[in-house]
Amino acid sequence: MNYLGLKPSELESTVKELNRLLANYQVYYQNLRNYHWNITGRHFFDLHAIFENLYNEAKVNIDEIAERVLTLRMKPMSTLADYLEHANVKELSTDDTVEMVQSILSDHKKLISNMRDVLEIAGKAGDEGTVDLVGSFLASVEKNSWMLDAWLAK
């Protein structure tokens, strides 16, 4: 049953981009967990808490993206192999706090680009539910990027 009133053929591109966003978010989430667990030094307390807030937000967004794909009556990616194959965000391990924050900002740039692709494609398909969902993610990632960039400022 087509309870959404959207044409399934027009949603295929949207779901492809949502799955790419899901893959990007999964790798980003793991990068954040890595940084949260391994942060040391004089910035430990502030960055440990920031990384935890970011990964908690990412965890919620991951679930929302997968459930949106299911709402569109398609299947979300769900294996690590698929995530690593399709993500533009790459795993990074570093012990340097500045590199950690720079890496997160780099990941944000990729997430933002991916989100804008989703918004464009979903908008063309008349999929306001996806536009609303991803638009809220975009605003939050942009704000978090501003704050992390301010942290890096000299």
Secondary structure, DSSP 8 states (H G I E B T S, - for coil): --TT---HHHHHHHHHHHHHHHHHHHHHHHHHHHHHHH--STTHHHHHHHHHHHHHHHHHHHHHHHHHHHHTTS-----HHHHHHH-SS-----S-HHHHHHHHHHHHHHHHHHHHHHHHHHHHTT-HHHHHHHHHHHHHHHHHHHHHHHHH--
